[in-house]
Amino acid sequence: MMELVEDYQRAFIGRMVERLDAYAVGEVTLPKLVEDLRGLFEIVDPREWSIRDAFEDLWAELDAECDLRTESWAPPGSADDVHLRRSIDALRSWASRVAAGASSA
């Protein structure tokens, strides 16, 4: 059976977890986190659509929450800390599973 993600791809996905952890301790800002996660995913460039779709769905949630916190068009009070935490936790969980070679779903 063919691997869904190669070793080097798993390593870069593992770096996503490191970036999420860096955000959690205040080492990077939310906009930088969003940018870094996108950049790491572009390096990974997986062929498997289930992995692409899972990342895109999770990343879009985080990106939208970031926009609500940083864009001038965002209505005051529209950012949701609970949604942000859930988005980060979901991305961390997904990245951890994929980096470990488990299912992307």
C-alpha positions in Angstrom: 0.0 0.0 0.0 1.3 3.4 -0.9 2.1 5.9 1.8 -0.2 8.9 1.9 2.5 11.2 3.2 6.3 10.7 2.7 8.7 11.0 5.6 9.9 14.5 4.6 6.3 15.6 4.4 5.5 14.2 7.8 8.5 16.1 9.2 7.2 19.4 7.8 3.7 18.7 9.1 5.3 18.0 12.5 6.8 21.5 12.3 3.2 22.8 12.1 2.7 21.4 15.6 5.9 23.3 16.7 4.5 26.5 15.3 1.2 26.0 17.0 3.0 25.5 20.3 5.1 28.6 19.7 1.9 30.6 19.3 0.5 29.0 22.5 3.4 30.4 24.5 3.4 33.8 22.8 6.5 33.4 20.6 4.6 34.2 17.4 1.5 36.3 16.6 -1.6 34.8 15.1 -1.1 36.4 11.7 2.5 34.9 11.7 1.1 31.5 12.7 -1.4 31.5 9.9 1.3 32.5 7.4 3.8 29.9 8.7 1.2 27.1 8.6 0.3 28.0 5.0 4.0 28.1 4.0 4.7 24.7 5.6 1.7 23.2 3.8 2.9 24.5 0.5 6.3 22.9 1.1 4.5 19.6 1.9 2.4 19.8 -1.3 0.6 16.4 -0.6 -0.9 14.6 -3.6 -3.6 13.0 -1.4 -6.8 15.0 -1.7 -8.1 13.9 1.8 -5.0 15.5 3.3 -5.3 18.6 1.2 -9.0 19.0 2.0 -8.5 18.4 5.7 -5.8 21.0 6.0 -7.6 23.6 3.9 -10.8 23.2 6.0 -8.9 23.6 9.2 -6.6 26.4 8.0 -9.5 28.4 6.6 -11.2 28.4 10.0 -8.0 29.7 11.6 -7.4 32.2 8.9 -11.0 33.5 9.2 -10.6 33.9 12.9 -7.3 35.8 12.4 -9.1 38.1 9.9 -11.7 38.9 12.5 -9.0 40.1 14.8 -6.8 41.9 12.3 -8.8 43.4 9.4 -10.3 46.8 9.6 -13.6 45.6 8.0 -14.2 43.1 10.9 -17.0 44.3 13.2 -15.8 45.0 16.8 -16.5 42.0 19.0 -16.8 39.5 16.1 -13.7 37.5 17.1 -14.5 34.4 19.1 -11.8 33.2 21.6 -13.5 29.8 22.0 -13.6 29.3 18.2 -10.0 30.3 17.9 -9.0 27.8 20.6 -11.0 25.0 18.9 -9.5 25.9 15.5 -6.0 25.7 17.0 -6.7 22.5 18.8 -8.2 20.9 15.7 -5.2 21.9 13.6 -2.8 20.6 16.2 -4.7 17.3 16.4 -4.7 16.8 12.7 -1.0 17.7 12.2 0.0 15.4 15.1 -1.9 12.5 13.5 -0.6 13.0 10.0 3.0 13.6 11.3 2.7 10.3 13.2 1.6 8.5 10.0 -2.0 8.1 11.2 -5.1 8.8 9.1 -5.7 12.4 8.0 -9.4 12.2 8.7 
